[in-house]
């Protein structure tokens, strides 16, 4: 049903006169009459009968009028909603997240985004990196946040933040008595590594410089799981600063003291061919956060 014809019908029904309706609509009578006739042909019913003083609704016309205002209001609402989605003011954004970034950085970014997009529904998907990339390719998520991101076809990424490393120790470990931990302190220490080795990759230059070969005693799904294993006494873990927001029994954190600063990166990944307004607005938040928070990077080995 043509929206304009429906509007013309409502005004004509309210005015009960073709001439007054045409005047109110700022059109001449002939095109108004044609639109009413076209609507009648579309519905297959007569909507008006002529009287000596103007027009009168038929039973079919009266039935249509009962619904016409609601139909018109719903169409206007849908039109406005579509425009808001197109301009990034409404809609839904699906975000892939994984690991320790959820404990600190991601909440800050989401608060910033939601402050300017209160009507956008934010949906988080806690998904490992491999599935994040697949979800990006398939359009099931718009953006993904993760640590170490190798190159993938049609996927690009931006650096969000660089975090210093800490050592997560069980409080029963003698090293927990120290205020900081040197790499040499960990030479004989059983370490817990996470599945995609983002920390070990970030530290590869540092490890090579010190001829350090980590003793990997356990594997964990992610850095949060690795810290839980530290709590259980399974070993020691190198973790980014954001893990310090995770409060677990029997776990203490000490800064990793090195002669060369070693940082672990958080990246934001998205499809190269994606140009939606919501993505661009999220990237604006990421870049603003990056400008405000990113530590100096000169001369620091980091994950690629």
N, C-alpha and C positions, 0 to 999 in steps of 0.2 A: 504494500500500500504506500503510495506516494505521500511523504510527510507534508509537503506543501499543500496538496489537495485536502489532506485531513485538516490542516489548519484553516483553509478556506471554508471547509464544511462547518467547522465549529463557529467561526465568526458569522457565517450566514445564518446558522441556526440561532445564534444569540441575538442577532439584529432582526431576524425574521423579515429581511428585506435585501434583495440583491443590490439595490442602489446604495443603501446605507453600508452594507458589508463591503462593497467595492470602494466606497469612500474611506472606510476605516482601514482597509488594506492598501490604500493608495494605488489602486489599479482601476482600469475601466471595467464596465459591466460585461462586455462580450467575452474577454478571457476568463473572467470569474465564472460566467455561465458555462463555458466550455469545460473548465476544470470540474465543476459540479457534475456535469453530464458524463465526463470521463470516469469519475468515481462511481457514478451509478452504473455505468456499463461494466466496470471492473467487478462490482459486487453483484450485478444482475438484479438490482432492486431499484425502486423509485424512492428517493430520499425526501423530496419536497413536492408539495402540490401548490399551485399558484392560487392566491386569493385576491380579493379586490384591494386589500391593503398591503400585500406583499407575498410572502411564502409561508407555508406551514409544514412542519415535519410530518411525514407519514409515520406509521408504526415502526417500519424498518429504520427510518431516520432517527426516531426517538431512541430506538434500541442501540443504534450506532453511537449516538451522542453520549449515552451512559458510559460507554467504554472509551470514547474518543479522547477525553481529557487525560485519562490514565495512560492511554497509548502514547499520546503526545508527550506527556511528562516523562515516561520511560524512555522514549526516543531521545529527548533532550538530555536526560541523565546519562544515557549510554554514549551519546555524542560527546558530552563533556568528559566522561570517564576515558573515552578513547583518546581525546586530546591530551588529557593529563598523563596517560600512559606514554603517548608519543613524545611528550616533553619531559618525561622522567619524573613527574610529580606523583604518579601512582603506578600500581602494578606490583610486580614480584621480582625479587632478585635472589637467585639460587647461588650459594657460595660454598665452595669446597674448602674444608679446613682439616688439619690433622696435626696432632702432637701438641707440643708445649706452647706454640704460638697462641692457642686458645686461652691460655692462662693470663695473658697480659696484653699483647699487642692487638689481637683481633677484637676484643671487647672495646678498646679505645677507638679503633677505626669504625666499628659499628655504631658507637655512640655518636661519633662525628657525622656519619652518613645519615643516621636516623633523625638527627637534629634538623637537618634541612630537607628530609624526605619522610615526614611523619606518616604519610599515607601509603608508603611502599612496604610491602610485606617482605621481611628478610627471612630466608630459609637457609639454615646451615646444614651441610652434609659432611659428617665426620667420615672421611674417606681416605685411604692410603693413596700415595702419589700416583701409582699406576692407574688406579681407577679414576682419580681426578682427571688425568690427561684424557682418558677415554670419555669421561663425562663432558669435558670441554669440547672434544671433537664432535660429540653427538648433540651438543646444545642443551644437555640436561643441567649443567651449571654454567654460570656466566663468567665466573672468576674463581681462581683457586689460590690458596695460600699454603706454601710449603717451604721447607728448608733448601735442600740441594735439588736443583732442577736442571737436568741435562737438556740438550736440545731435542725438540720434537718437531715434526713437520707442522706448519701452520700455527705453531704455538709460540708466543713471545712472552717475555716476563720483565718485570721491573723490580729493582731492589726496594724493599720497604724499610728494613732496619738491620743493623748489625749489633749483635750482642756479645759481650765478653763471656768467657767460659768460666765455669766454676767446677769444683770437684764435689760430687755428692758422696758422702761417707757414712757408713754406719757408725753411730756414736761409740760403739765398742772398739772401733779401729784406733790404734795409737795415733795415727795421723790426724785424728779429729782434735787432738790437743794443740795442734799448730794453728796459727792465725792465717797462714797461707800455705799452699802446696806447690812445690816445684815439680817439674816434669820428672826429674831424677828420683823423686820420692815414690814415683809410680812404677818404676822399672820392674819390681817384683810383685806388683799389686794385681790381683785378678780383676779385670775390668769387664763391665757389662756394656756391650755395644748394642745399638738399635739397628733395626732391619736394613734401612737404606744407608747406614754409615755416614750420615750427614756431618756429624761431629768429627769423625776420623778423617773425612775428606777435607773439612775445613782446616784440620791440623796437620795435613800431610807435609807442608813445608816446614813446620815446626818440628815434627817428628824426624824428618830427614836431617835437619840441621843438628839435632841432638842424637842422631843414630838411635832413635827410640823405636823399639818394636813392642807394641802393646800386647799384653797377654790377655786375650779375649777368653774369659771363662764362661760367659753366658751371652745369649742373644735375647733381646727384647723386641717387641713389636714396634715400640716408639720410645721417646725419651721419658714420657710419663711412666710407662711400664718399667723402664730401666730404673727409675727412681724408686718405684714400688719394690723392685727386687733388691735395691740397696737397703731399704727398710727391713726386708726379710733376711738380710745378712748374706746375700749371694755374691757380693762383691762391691766394687766401687765404680762410679760412672762419671764421665765428663758430660756436663750439661750446660745449656745456655742460661743466661741470667733469669729469663722468665720462669724457669722451673722453681725459682726461689719462692714463688707464690703458692707452690704446692706444699701444704703442711702435712707431713707424715711422721709417725712415731719413729724414733731411733735414727733419724736422718739429720745430719748437719751438713752445711754447705761452706766451703772455703774457696776463696778466689784462687785461680790458677796463675801463679807467678811465672812469667816467662820473659826472656830477654827480647823477644819479638812478640808484639801484640798479636794475638790470635783471636779472630772474631768469627762468629757463625752468622750467616746471612739468612734473612727471611725474604722470600720472593713472592710476588703477585703475578700469576700467570693467566693469560686469556688468549682467545683466538685472534690471529692477525686480521681475519676478515670480518670480525665483529665490530660494529660501529653503533651500537645502541646507546641511547642517551643515558640509561641507567649505568652501563659500563663506564662511560666517560665520566659520569658524576662520581662513581666509586673510585676511579683512578685519580680524580681531583683530590679526593680525601686522602688517598694513599700518598700522593705527591706532597700535599700539605703536611702530612705527618712526617714524611721523609725530610722535608726542609727543616721542620722543628726539632726532630729527634735524632736524625742520623749522625753518629759520631764521625769525626774525621777519618778518612779511609787511606790516606797516603801511606804507602809502605807497609800495609797490613795484609798478610796472607789470609784469604777467605775462601769459602766454597765458591766454585765456579757457577 
